[in-house]
Amino acid sequence: MSRARNITVRGLLAERHLGLKLVGEGDLDRRVRGAHSVEIEGAGKWLRQDWLMLTTGLRFVGLPDAERQQRTLVEELVQRRAAALLFGVGVHFQDVPPALRRAAEAAGLNLLAVDPSVPFLQVEQYVYEAELSLDAHLLRQRLRIQEDLLEALSADQPIKALVHRIGALTHGSAILYEESGRVVESTGQGPTMLIWSAVRAGSSHGGRHGFTVGRWHVAARPVALRGVGYWIAIASRREQVVDELGQPILDATQKLLGAMRGLRALTTAQSVTEAAEILRTIRAGMTPDTAARIRDRLRPFRFERDRTMRAFVAVPKAGTAPPRGDGPAPVLPDPRDVLLETAQTCGLPLVLETDEAGGFSGLAGDRVVLDHWLREAARTHHVGLSEPFEDLHLARARTRDAERALRVALRRRHARAGEGLAGRTDQPGSVLRFEDVDLATWLLASRDEAAVAAKAHQQLDRLLAHDDLVDTVVAYLGCGLDVRAAAERLYLHPNTVRYRLRKSEELLGSPMNSPAVITNLFLALHDRVDAAWETG
């Protein structure tokens, strides 16, 4: 037998050599998965769902309560969700017993008569061979799916290629979600957010599920890449496509994502080495010829000509630096490996060089997905970024800008230490772009912090000896020279603030409203003013 299709009750009736006649009609499109002859009580326990039961009625012969036993048999088959009852006539009964016929019709159970010339073995063998043929068809189908999806491994962006191939196979949509619900990659016209809502709503019911969203039939499954959780969902407006291809595609996808993880692990070291060499060349200075070659070398990292990028520098938060020396390997993956994986998954152009202290630096494309990558980086690091730029000759200067932005972020963090925030490891790290640094902060970041502090003490030592006066001046500057606002911040009467400001003027030897005095005070107390403003 060469057919490879689902066998239904209707299909069995069409096979004339089986000698079947419809006696009681239920759902004729019920799938048939097996067949078994049973002539004893308790028939249900010998059958599985979607199976046929064949009987000659031997168990009913001579029973005074035969009609009740026939109704009981129908109830058992309905409870077992049998596909149909096949009754062999001309053996013990010349026709199907009327009570059995009435019970089957009332229960909606398919009831078929089997011609006396057809042995039950012929029906059973037909069903079994059909199932074997279907299994062979499904095996060939799975092999074709795997072969088609395997080609995604050789693509420049394998995740994107894989998702698009899945969409093509289903003639519908395929979506890869992060556990947060962010769409990593998708194809087709399916309602991605509605599908995600349904996925999350049903996630407590197990790893694999199928459901409908409007006219879309969906199958979804959780997967993992380097310890990061994702969901893959396929959707089609044709229910049969999801029923027949959904699980084979999801099975193949899960295995291929595991293979991608392994292949990526093999190439990560080579990519990191190449990225570090590119960055060292850029920072050493480039000729026009060198810049052209670096552009070509950046192309595999997704950098495109005439698209802006940013330099970045990062240091680990307290408690997140990797262990050093010959100690045991960390149980959790290196956060920098997770960041490389995140960039790869979301398609962010990135070259990154790590250091022994757990930090990193490099270049990233100035894309929308950069914000997502920075949120991930802030879990474990403080990050400073330069302004966007295109010309690679500016990379050295922009890296220095990123370093300044990082220093400003760390100084602000340090200034807020008194508020109990800076030292908490559960707080995200600081992320600061250079264009968000004001002029005074930029000037201070360009100088050594100790040198700035020494100069401030030289100029303002008499004032700095009085903490209450310093607190008042900080509040006054932070509130835009507004006495009443400063008094509210300090929980003081405005006259008390005015008195302290006059005392400060006496110590400084200059009026508080002098532009030079305000400038010097603001620069000297800048970090404290900034921290007070952010935490107030």
C-alpha positions as CSV (number, residue, x, y, z in Angstrom):
1,M,0.0,0.0,0.0
2,S,1.5,3.3,-1.0
3,R,-1.0,5.8,0.3
4,A,0.2,8.2,2.9
5,R,-2.9,9.9,4.3
6,N,-5.0,10.1,7.4
7,I,-7.6,7.2,7.4
8,T,-11.1,8.3,8.4
9,V,-14.4,6.4,8.9
10,R,-15.6,7.9,5.6
11,G,-12.5,6.7,3.9
12,L,-13.1,3.1,5.2
13,L,-16.7,3.2,3.8
14,A,-15.3,4.1,0.4
15,E,-13.1,1.0,0.3
16,R,-15.4,-1.6,-1.3
17,H,-13.2,-4.5,-0.6
18,L,-13.7,-4.0,3.1
19,G,-17.5,-4.8,2.8
20,L,-18.6,-2.1,5.2
21,K,-22.1,-0.6,5.4
22,L,-23.2,2.5,7.4
23,V,-25.8,1.6,10.0
24,G,-25.6,4.6,12.4
25,E,-23.9,7.8,11.5
26,G,-21.8,9.9,13.8
27,D,-18.7,11.9,12.8
28,L,-17.6,10.2,9.6
29,D,-14.5,12.4,9.4
30,R,-13.1,10.9,12.6
31,R,-9.5,9.8,12.2
32,V,-8.9,6.1,12.5
33,R,-5.6,5.1,14.1
34,G,-6.1,1.4,14.9
35,A,-8.5,-1.6,15.0
36,H,-9.0,-4.4,17.4
37,S,-11.5,-7.4,17.7
38,V,-13.1,-7.7,21.1
39,E,-15.7,-10.3,22.2
40,I,-15.6,-9.9,26.0
41,E,-16.9,-7.5,28.5
42,G,-14.9,-4.4,29.4
43,A,-14.1,-3.7,25.8
44,G,-13.0,-0.1,26.5
45,K,-9.8,-1.1,28.3
46,W,-8.6,-2.9,25.2
47,L,-8.9,0.1,22.9
48,R,-7.2,3.5,22.4
49,Q,-8.7,6.8,21.3
50,D,-9.6,6.8,17.6
51,W,-9.6,3.0,17.3
52,L,-12.2,0.7,15.7
53,M,-13.8,-2.1,17.7
54,L,-14.9,-5.1,15.7
55,T,-17.3,-7.6,17.2
56,T,-19.7,-10.4,16.0
57,G,-21.9,-9.9,19.1
58,L,-20.8,-13.2,20.7
59,R,-21.0,-11.7,24.2
60,F,-24.7,-10.8,23.7
61,V,-25.8,-14.4,22.7
62,G,-28.4,-15.8,25.1
63,L,-28.2,-12.9,27.6
64,P,-31.6,-12.0,29.1
65,D,-30.3,-8.4,29.5
66,A,-28.7,-8.2,26.1
67,E,-30.2,-4.8,25.3
68,R,-28.7,-3.3,28.5
69,Q,-25.3,-4.8,27.7
70,Q,-25.4,-3.3,24.2
71,R,-26.2,0.2,25.6
72,T,-23.3,-0.3,28.1
73,L,-20.9,-1.2,25.3
74,V,-21.8,2.0,23.4
75,E,-21.3,4.1,26.5
76,E,-17.8,2.5,27.0
77,L,-16.8,3.2,23.4
78,V,-18.0,6.8,23.6
79,Q,-16.1,7.3,26.8
80,R,-13.0,5.8,25.2
81,R,-13.5,8.1,22.2
82,A,-13.5,5.2,19.8
83,A,-13.8,6.1,16.1
84,A,-16.5,3.5,15.3
85,L,-18.1,0.1,16.2
86,L,-17.9,-2.5,13.4
87,F,-20.5,-5.3,13.8
88,G,-19.9,-8.5,11.8
89,V,-23.3,-9.8,10.6
90,G,-24.2,-13.3,9.5
91,V,-22.3,-15.0,12.3
92,H,-24.3,-14.8,15.5
93,F,-26.8,-12.1,14.3
94,Q,-28.2,-11.8,10.8
95,D,-28.4,-8.0,11.3
96,V,-27.2,-5.4,13.7
97,P,-29.3,-5.7,16.8
98,P,-31.9,-2.9,17.0
99,A,-31.1,-1.9,20.6
100,L,-27.4,-1.5,19.6
101,R,-28.4,0.6,16.6
102,R,-30.6,2.9,18.7
103,A,-28.0,3.3,21.4
104,A,-25.3,4.2,18.8
105,E,-27.6,6.7,17.1
106,A,-28.5,8.4,20.4
107,A,-24.8,8.6,21.4
108,G,-23.6,9.8,17.9
109,L,-21.3,6.8,17.6
110,N,-20.4,5.6,14.1
111,L,-21.9,2.0,13.6
112,L,-20.9,0.0,10.6
113,A,-21.9,-3.5,9.5
114,V,-19.2,-5.9,8.2
115,D,-20.2,-8.2,5.4
116,P,-20.0,-12.0,6.3
117,S,-17.5,-12.6,3.5
118,V,-15.0,-10.1,4.9
119,P,-12.8,-11.5,7.8
120,F,-12.0,-9.0,10.5
121,L,-8.3,-9.5,9.9
122,Q,-8.7,-7.9,6.5
123,V,-10.1,-4.7,8.1
124,E,-7.4,-4.7,10.8
125,Q,-4.6,-5.2,8.3
126,Y,-5.8,-2.3,6.1
127,V,-5.8,0.1,9.0
128,Y,-2.4,-1.0,10.3
129,E,-0.8,-0.8,6.8
130,A,-2.3,2.7,6.4
131,E,-0.8,3.8,9.7
132,L,2.6,2.4,8.7
133,S,2.4,4.2,5.4
134,L,1.5,7.4,7.2
135,D,4.5,7.0,9.6
136,A,6.8,6.6,6.6
137,H,5.3,9.7,5.0
138,L,5.8,11.6,8.3
139,L,9.4,10.5,8.5
140,R,10.1,11.7,4.9
141,Q,8.3,14.9,5.8
142,R,10.5,15.5,8.9
143,L,13.6,14.8,6.9
144,R,12.6,17.4,4.2
145,I,11.8,20.0,6.9
146,Q,15.1,19.4,8.6
147,E,17.0,19.6,5.3
148,D,15.3,22.8,4.4
149,L,15.9,24.4,7.8
150,L,19.5,23.2,7.9
151,E,20.4,25.6,5.1
152,A,19.8,28.5,7.5
153,L,23.0,27.5,9.3
154,S,25.1,28.8,6.4
155,A,23.4,32.2,6.2
156,D,25.1,35.4,7.4
157,Q,22.2,35.9,9.9
158,P,21.2,32.3,10.7
159,I,18.4,33.3,13.2
160,K,16.7,35.5,10.7
161,A,17.2,33.0,7.9
162,L,15.7,30.2,10.1
163,V,12.6,32.2,11.0
164,H,12.0,33.2,7.4
165,R,12.3,29.6,6.2
166,I,9.8,28.5,8.8
167,G,7.4,31.1,7.6
168,A,7.9,29.9,4.0
169,L,7.2,26.2,5.0
170,T,4.0,27.1,6.8
171,H,2.8,29.7,4.2
172,G,2.1,31.9,7.2
173,S,4.0,33.6,10.0
174,A,6.9,32.6,12.2
175,I,8.0,34.7,15.3
176,L,10.9,34.4,17.7
177,Y,10.2,36.2,21.0
178,E,12.3,37.0,23.9
179,E,10.8,35.9,27.3
180,S,10.0,39.6,27.8
181,G,7.8,39.5,24.7
182,R,10.1,41.5,22.4
183,V,10.1,40.3,18.9
184,V,13.6,39.2,17.9
185,E,12.7,38.2,14.4
186,S,9.5,37.6,12.5
187,T,8.0,37.0,9.1
188,G,4.5,37.0,7.7
189,Q,1.4,38.9,8.5
190,G,0.4,37.2,11.7
191,P,-0.7,39.3,14.8
192,T,2.6,39.1,16.7
193,M,1.5,40.8,19.9
194,L,-1.9,39.0,20.1
195,I,0.0,35.7,19.6
196,W,2.4,36.7,22.4
197,S,-0.4,37.5,24.7
198,A,-1.9,34.1,24.1
199,V,1.5,32.4,24.6
200,R,2.0,34.0,27.9
201,A,-1.6,33.3,29.0
202,G,-1.1,29.6,28.3
203,S,2.5,29.3,29.5
204,S,1.4,27.8,32.8
205,H,-0.1,24.8,30.9
206,G,3.1,23.3,29.7
207,G,5.9,23.9,27.2
208,R,4.1,23.0,24.0
209,H,0.8,24.5,23.1
210,G,-1.5,25.1,20.2
211,F,-4.3,27.6,20.1
212,T,-6.1,30.0,17.8
213,V,-5.9,33.8,17.6
214,G,-8.7,35.1,15.4
215,R,-8.4,33.3,12.1
216,W,-4.8,32.2,12.9
217,H,-3.9,28.7,14.1
218,V,-0.8,28.8,16.2
219,A,1.7,26.4,17.7
220,A,4.4,27.6,20.1
221,R,7.3,26.3,22.2
222,P,9.9,27.7,24.6
223,V,13.6,27.4,23.5
224,A,16.9,28.4,25.0
225,L,20.1,30.0,23.6
226,R,23.2,30.1,25.9
227,G,20.9,30.1,28.9
228,V,18.6,32.9,27.6
229,G,15.0,32.0,27.2
230,Y,13.0,32.5,24.0
231,W,9.7,31.4,22.4
232,I,9.2,30.3,18.8
233,A,5.7,30.4,17.4
234,I,4.3,29.5,14.0
235,A,1.0,30.6,12.7
236,S,-1.2,29.9,9.7
237,R,-4.7,30.5,8.6
238,R,-4.9,26.8,7.5
239,E,-5.5,24.6,10.5
240,Q,-4.2,21.5,8.7
241,V,-0.8,23.1,8.1
242,V,-0.3,23.7,11.8
243,D,-1.7,20.2,12.7
244,E,0.5,18.4,10.3
245,L,3.7,20.5,10.2
246,G,3.6,22.4,13.6
247,Q,5.3,19.8,15.8
248,P,7.8,18.6,13.2
249,I,8.9,22.2,12.5
250,L,9.1,23.0,16.2
251,D,11.1,19.9,16.9
252,A,13.6,20.7,14.0
253,T,13.8,24.3,15.1
254,Q,14.6,23.4,18.7
255,K,17.5,21.1,17.5
256,L,18.8,23.6,15.0
257,L,18.9,26.4,17.6
258,G,21.0,24.1,19.8
259,A,23.3,23.4,16.8
260,M,23.6,27.2,16.2
261,R,24.6,27.6,19.8
262,G,27.3,25.0,19.4
263,L,28.6,26.5,16.1
264,R,28.6,30.0,17.6
265,A,30.6,28.8,20.5
266,L,33.2,27.5,18.1
267,T,33.4,30.8,16.2
268,T,33.1,33.2,19.1
269,A,36.8,33.0,20.1
270,Q,37.8,33.8,16.5
271,S,35.3,36.7,16.2
272,V,36.5,38.2,19.5
273,T,40.1,38.0,18.4
274,E,39.3,39.6,15.1
275,A,37.3,42.4,16.8
276,A,40.1,43.1,19.3
277,E,42.6,43.4,16.4
278,I,40.3,45.8,14.5
279,L,39.9,48.0,17.6
280,R,43.6,48.1,18.2
281,T,44.2,49.1,14.6
282,I,41.6,51.9,14.8
283,R,43.0,53.3,18.1
284,A,46.5,53.3,16.8
285,G,45.6,55.7,14.0
286,M,44.7,55.0,10.4
287,T,45.7,56.1,6.9
288,P,43.0,56.4,4.2
289,D,44.0,52.9,2.9
290,T,43.9,51.4,6.4
291,A,40.4,52.9,7.0
292,A,39.1,51.3,3.8
293,R,40.5,47.9,4.8
294,I,39.0,48.2,8.3
295,R,35.6,49.0,6.7
296,D,35.8,45.8,4.8
297,R,36.8,43.9,8.0
298,L,33.8,45.4,9.9
299,R,31.3,44.2,7.3
300,P,31.0,40.7,8.7
301,F,30.1,42.4,12.0
302,R,27.1,44.0,10.3
303,F,28.6,47.5,10.1
304,E,27.4,49.3,6.9
305,R,29.1,52.2,5.1
306,D,27.6,55.6,5.7
307,R,25.8,54.4,8.8
308,T,26.6,56.0,12.2
309,M,28.2,54.2,15.1
310,R,29.2,54.9,18.7
311,A,32.3,54.1,20.7
312,F,31.6,52.7,24.2
313,V,33.6,51.8,27.3
314,A,32.3,49.8,30.3
315,V,33.4,48.7,33.7
316,P,31.7,46.0,35.8
317,K,29.4,46.9,38.7
318,A,30.4,45.9,42.2
319,G,30.2,42.1,42.5
320,T,29.9,41.3,38.8
321,A,33.6,41.1,37.7
322,P,34.6,37.6,36.7
323,P,36.9,35.7,39.1
324,R,40.6,36.0,38.5
325,G,43.5,33.6,39.0
326,D,43.2,29.8,39.2
327,G,39.9,29.6,41.1
328,P,36.9,27.6,40.1
329,A,35.1,28.5,37.0
330,P,32.0,30.6,37.4
331,V,28.7,28.7,37.3
332,L,27.0,31.5,35.4
333,P,28.1,32.6,31.9
334,D,30.4,35.6,31.6
335,P,28.1,38.6,31.2
336,R,30.1,39.8,28.3
337,D,29.4,36.5,26.5
338,V,25.7,37.1,27.1
339,L,26.1,40.6,25.6
340,L,27.7,39.2,22.5
341,E,24.8,36.7,22.2
342,T,22.3,39.5,22.6
343,A,23.9,41.5,19.9
344,Q,24.0,38.5,17.6
345,T,20.3,37.7,18.2
346,C,19.0,41.3,17.8
347,G,21.2,42.1,14.8
348,L,23.3,44.8,16.4
349,P,26.5,45.7,14.7
350,L,29.2,45.2,17.4
351,V,32.9,44.8,17.9
352,L,33.9,44.3,21.5
353,E,37.2,43.9,23.3
354,T,37.3,42.6,26.9
355,D,39.8,43.3,29.6
356,E,41.1,41.3,32.6
357,A,39.1,43.5,35.1
358,G,35.8,42.4,33.6
359,G,35.2,45.5,31.5
360,F,34.9,45.9,27.8
361,S,35.1,48.6,25.1
362,G,34.4,48.8,21.4
363,L,32.1,50.1,18.7
364,A,28.3,49.6,18.2
365,G,26.0,50.6,15.4
366,D,23.7,53.5,16.3
367,R,20.5,51.5,15.8
368,V,17.2,51.3,17.6
369,V,18.2,47.9,19.0
370,L,21.2,49.6,20.8
371,D,18.9,50.7,23.5
372,H,17.9,47.1,24.2
373,W,21.5,46.0,24.2
374,L,22.4,48.8,26.7
375,R,19.6,47.7,29.0
376,E,21.1,44.2,29.0
377,A,24.6,45.7,29.6
378,A,23.4,47.8,32.5
379,R,22.5,44.6,34.4
380,T,26.2,44.0,35.1
381,H,28.2,47.1,33.9
382,H,28.4,50.9,33.9
383,V,28.7,52.2,30.3
384,G,29.8,55.4,28.7
385,L,29.1,56.1,25.0
386,S,30.3,58.7,22.5
387,E,28.2,60.8,20.2
388,P,27.3,59.1,16.9
389,F,29.9,59.3,14.1
390,E,30.6,57.9,10.7
391,D,34.3,58.6,10.0
392,L,36.5,55.9,11.4
393,H,39.3,58.4,11.7
394,L,37.3,59.9,14.6
395,A,37.2,56.6,16.5
396,R,40.1,57.4,18.8
397,A,38.7,60.8,19.8
398,R,35.2,59.3,20.2
399,T,36.6,56.6,22.4
400,R,38.1,59.3,24.7
401,D,34.6,60.9,24.8
402,A,33.1,57.6,25.8
403,E,35.7,57.3,28.6
404,R,34.8,60.8,29.8
405,A,31.1,59.9,29.8
406,L,31.9,56.8,31.8
407,R,33.9,58.9,34.3
408,V,31.0,61.3,34.7
409,A,28.6,58.4,35.2
410,L,30.9,56.9,37.9
411,R,31.4,60.3,39.6
412,R,27.6,60.8,39.8
413,R,27.3,57.2,41.2
414,H,29.9,57.9,43.8
415,A,28.3,61.3,44.7
416,R,25.0,59.4,45.3
417,A,26.6,56.8,47.6
418,G,25.4,58.6,50.6
419,E,21.8,58.0,49.5
420,G,22.3,54.3,49.7
421,L,21.9,53.6,46.0
422,A,25.3,53.4,44.5
423,G,26.4,50.3,46.4
424,R,23.4,48.2,45.8
425,T,24.0,45.4,43.2
426,D,20.3,45.1,42.4
427,Q,20.3,48.5,40.9
428,P,21.0,48.7,37.1
429,G,24.4,50.2,36.1
430,S,24.7,53.7,34.8
431,V,24.5,54.3,31.1
432,L,25.5,57.8,29.9
433,R,25.8,59.2,26.3
434,F,28.4,61.9,25.8
435,E,25.8,64.3,24.2
436,D,23.9,64.2,27.5
437,V,27.0,65.6,29.4
438,D,26.7,69.3,30.1
439,L,29.7,71.7,29.6
440,A,30.6,72.0,33.2
441,T,30.6,68.2,33.7
442,W,32.6,67.8,30.5
443,L,35.2,70.2,31.7
444,L,35.5,68.5,35.1
445,A,35.6,65.1,33.4
446,S,38.6,66.2,31.4
447,R,40.6,66.9,34.6
448,D,42.0,64.5,37.2
449,E,39.4,64.2,40.0
450,A,42.0,64.6,42.8
451,A,43.4,67.7,41.1
452,V,40.0,69.2,40.9
453,A,39.3,68.4,44.6
454,A,42.7,70.0,45.6
455,K,42.0,73.2,43.7
456,A,38.5,73.4,45.2
457,H,39.9,73.1,48.8
458,Q,42.6,75.7,48.0
459,Q,39.9,78.2,46.8
460,L,37.1,77.4,49.2
461,D,38.7,75.8,52.3
462,R,37.1,78.2,54.8
463,L,33.6,77.5,53.4
464,L,34.2,73.7,53.1
465,A,35.0,73.6,56.8
466,H,31.3,74.2,57.6
467,D,29.0,71.3,56.6
468,D,25.8,73.2,57.3
469,L,26.9,76.1,55.1
470,V,28.0,73.8,52.3
471,D,24.6,71.9,52.4
472,T,22.8,75.3,52.1
473,V,24.9,76.4,49.2
474,V,24.4,73.1,47.4
475,A,20.6,73.3,47.8
476,Y,20.7,77.0,46.7
477,L,22.6,76.1,43.5
478,G,20.5,73.1,42.8
479,C,17.3,75.1,43.2
480,G,18.4,77.7,40.6
481,L,19.4,80.3,43.3
482,D,15.8,80.2,44.7
483,V,16.0,80.8,48.5
484,R,12.4,79.5,49.2
485,A,12.9,76.4,47.1
486,A,16.2,75.7,48.9
487,A,14.5,76.2,52.3
488,E,11.8,73.7,51.3
489,R,14.4,71.2,50.2
490,L,16.3,71.6,53.5
491,Y,13.2,71.8,55.7
492,L,14.3,75.2,57.0
493,H,12.8,78.7,57.3
494,P,13.8,81.0,54.3
495,N,15.4,83.4,56.8
496,T,17.7,80.7,58.0
497,V,18.8,80.0,54.4
498,R,19.4,83.8,53.9
499,Y,21.5,83.9,57.1
500,R,23.6,81.0,56.0
501,L,24.2,82.5,52.6
502,R,25.4,85.8,54.2
503,K,27.8,83.7,56.4
504,S,29.0,82.0,53.3
505,E,29.6,85.4,51.6
506,E,31.7,86.5,54.6
507,L,33.9,83.4,54.4
508,L,34.3,83.8,50.6
509,G,34.8,87.5,50.7
510,S,32.5,88.0,47.7
511,P,28.8,88.4,47.2
512,M,26.9,85.2,46.5
513,N,25.2,86.7,43.3
514,S,28.6,87.3,41.7
515,P,28.8,85.3,38.4
516,A,32.4,84.3,39.2
517,V,31.5,83.1,42.7
518,I,28.5,81.1,41.4
519,T,30.7,79.6,38.7
520,N,33.4,78.6,41.1
521,L,31.0,77.2,43.6
522,F,29.1,75.2,40.9
523,L,32.3,73.7,39.6
524,A,33.7,72.9,43.0
525,L,30.4,71.4,44.3
526,H,29.2,70.1,41.0
527,D,29.0,66.4,41.9
528,R,27.1,67.2,45.1
529,V,24.7,69.5,43.4
530,D,24.1,66.9,40.7
531,A,23.5,64.1,43.2
532,A,21.2,66.3,45.3
533,W,19.2,67.2,42.3
534,E,18.8,63.6,41.1
535,T,17.9,62.2,44.5
536,G,15.7,65.2,45.7
